[in-house]
Amino acid sequence: RQDQVGTLLDFWGPEELQELEEIQATLPSAGRTAGEVVPVKLHARVTEAGTLELEAMPRGTDERWKVEFDVRGSANA
């Protein structure tokens, strides 16, 4: 199946999705207390370079935290 970038999928087969390990990232703590839970709205996109860009935007502030992951397959895969 060859979906175009940005296509919303209404259905998919179990064999089309692969669950990966959880992702952990340490974000700046300025203005936060230890252990504080910060509700965010998460935006995701794949860049032209092939990285997955995640942007977490806390509610009620202008802050933005951006994290990028290389999601391209390796040449040996």
N, C-alpha and C positions, 0 to 999 in steps of 0.2 A: 504494500500500500504506500503510495507516494503522496501524502498530504502537503499542501502548500503551507508555508509559514503563516501563522495567524488564523488558520482554519480551526473553527470550533467543532469538536467531535461530539456527535450525539450518541454514538455507540462505539464500542471497540471490543474485540475479543480478548479473553484473558491472556492469550499468547502474545498480544501486541504491546503489553505493558510489562516492564521489568522493575520490580521493587529494588531500590538501592539502599545502602546504609544511610542512617540518619546523618544530617548535616549539622555541624556545630560551628559557630563563629563567635568570637569575642568582639563586641561592639563598644564604642567609646562610652565611658560611664560618667562623664562630666555632668553635674547637676542631678545625679541619680544616687539613691541609697543602695547599699549592698542588698541583693535579693529582691529588689523592686521589680515587679512585673509590669512591663510596658506594652499595652495593647497597640498593635500596629495594623495598618492596611498594607498588604504585600502585593507588589507589582512584579511581574516577571516578563522577560523577553529574551529572545536569542539575538545576539548582535551579528553584524555582517562577518565578524571575525570568527564566529562559531562558538562564542562563550555564552553561558546562561547568566544573565544579569538579573539579580534580585535587588529590589529596593524596598526597604521597610520604612514606612512613614508613620510615626507615632501620632495618635489622635490628639488634636488640640494644640499642636506645635508646628513650627516650620522645619523641624529636624528631618533629615533623610539619611538613612544608612544604606550604602550601596555595597554589594558583594558580588563578585563575578567568579564563575566556575567554568573551567574548560570542559565542555561536554562532547567534544569531537572524539571520535574513535581513534585509537592509536594505529599506526601503520601496520603493527603486528597483530592487531585484533582480528 
